[in-house]
Amino acid sequence: MITCTTILKSREDSREPFERLLKALVRNVREHEPGTTLFQLVRSQTAPLTYLVIEQYVDNDALAFHSRTDYLKATVPEMLTYLEEEPKLDSFDPVE
């Protein structure tokens, strides 16, 4: 299992289109990626322009599949135009 997180900070004037775009990505991932066991967008309770994407993949193949999808490739460039700062990505392995 691989867990990935991305912290995203939307610009004030871009909150609605940003959320609409990311909600569409979440729907696509959930519909088309059986190897993705979790793909969720959440918003900070204390900083309402700060979001966290939480992703879990069954293995490296599922993560690689996600990275190659046309809908992800179409989403990222547009998403970047809505952000206040660069996304902060991290990946985690289970501790057993």
C-alpha positions as CSV (number, residue, x, y, z in Angstrom):
1,M,0.0,0.0,0.0
2,I,1.3,3.4,-0.9
3,T,-0.2,6.6,0.6
4,C,0.4,10.0,-1.1
5,T,-0.6,13.4,0.1
6,T,-0.7,16.8,-1.6
7,I,-1.3,20.1,0.1
8,L,-2.8,22.7,-2.2
9,K,-3.5,26.3,-1.4
10,S,-6.1,28.0,-3.6
11,R,-6.1,31.6,-4.5
12,E,-9.0,33.5,-2.9
13,D,-10.5,34.3,-6.3
14,S,-10.2,30.7,-7.6
15,R,-11.8,28.7,-4.8
16,E,-15.0,27.7,-6.8
17,P,-13.3,26.7,-10.1
18,F,-10.6,24.9,-8.1
19,E,-13.0,22.9,-6.1
20,R,-15.1,22.1,-9.2
21,L,-12.0,20.8,-11.1
22,L,-10.7,18.7,-8.2
23,K,-14.2,17.2,-7.5
24,A,-14.3,16.1,-11.2
25,L,-10.8,14.5,-10.7
26,V,-12.0,12.7,-7.6
27,R,-15.0,11.3,-9.5
28,N,-12.8,10.1,-12.4
29,V,-10.3,8.4,-10.1
30,R,-13.1,6.6,-8.1
31,E,-14.8,5.5,-11.3
32,H,-11.8,4.3,-13.3
33,E,-9.1,3.2,-11.0
34,P,-9.8,0.0,-9.0
35,G,-6.2,0.0,-7.7
36,T,-6.8,3.3,-6.0
37,T,-8.4,2.5,-2.7
38,L,-8.7,6.0,-1.4
39,F,-8.8,9.4,-3.3
40,Q,-10.2,12.2,-1.2
41,L,-10.2,16.0,-1.3
42,V,-10.6,17.7,2.1
43,R,-10.5,21.3,3.2
44,S,-8.8,22.7,6.3
45,Q,-11.1,23.8,9.1
46,T,-8.8,26.6,10.1
47,A,-7.5,27.8,6.7
48,P,-10.4,27.5,4.2
49,L,-8.2,28.0,1.1
50,T,-5.9,25.1,2.1
51,Y,-6.8,21.6,0.8
52,L,-5.3,18.1,1.2
53,V,-5.6,15.3,-1.3
54,I,-5.2,11.9,0.3
55,E,-4.5,9.0,-2.0
56,Q,-3.9,5.3,-1.4
57,Y,-2.8,2.8,-4.0
58,V,-2.6,-1.0,-3.7
59,D,0.9,-1.0,-5.3
60,N,3.3,0.9,-7.6
61,D,1.5,-0.3,-10.7
62,A,-1.8,1.4,-9.5
63,L,0.1,4.6,-8.8
64,A,1.8,4.5,-12.2
65,F,-1.6,3.9,-13.8
66,H,-3.0,6.9,-12.0
67,S,-0.1,9.1,-13.2
68,R,-0.7,8.2,-16.8
69,T,-4.4,8.9,-17.0
70,D,-5.6,11.5,-19.5
71,Y,-7.9,13.1,-16.9
72,L,-5.0,13.7,-14.5
73,K,-2.8,15.1,-17.3
74,A,-5.6,17.5,-18.2
75,T,-6.3,18.5,-14.6
76,V,-2.9,19.4,-13.4
77,P,-2.0,22.3,-15.7
78,E,-5.4,24.0,-15.0
79,M,-5.2,23.3,-11.3
80,L,-1.8,25.0,-11.1
81,T,-3.4,28.3,-12.4
82,Y,-5.7,28.3,-9.4
83,L,-3.0,28.0,-6.7
84,E,-1.4,30.5,-4.5
85,E,1.8,28.4,-4.1
86,E,3.4,25.2,-5.4
87,P,1.7,22.0,-4.3
88,K,3.5,20.1,-1.5
89,L,3.6,16.4,-2.3
90,D,4.7,13.5,-0.1
91,S,4.6,9.7,-0.3
92,F,4.4,7.2,2.5
93,D,4.9,3.5,3.0
94,P,3.2,1.5,5.7
95,V,5.0,0.8,9.0
96,E,4.5,-2.8,10.0
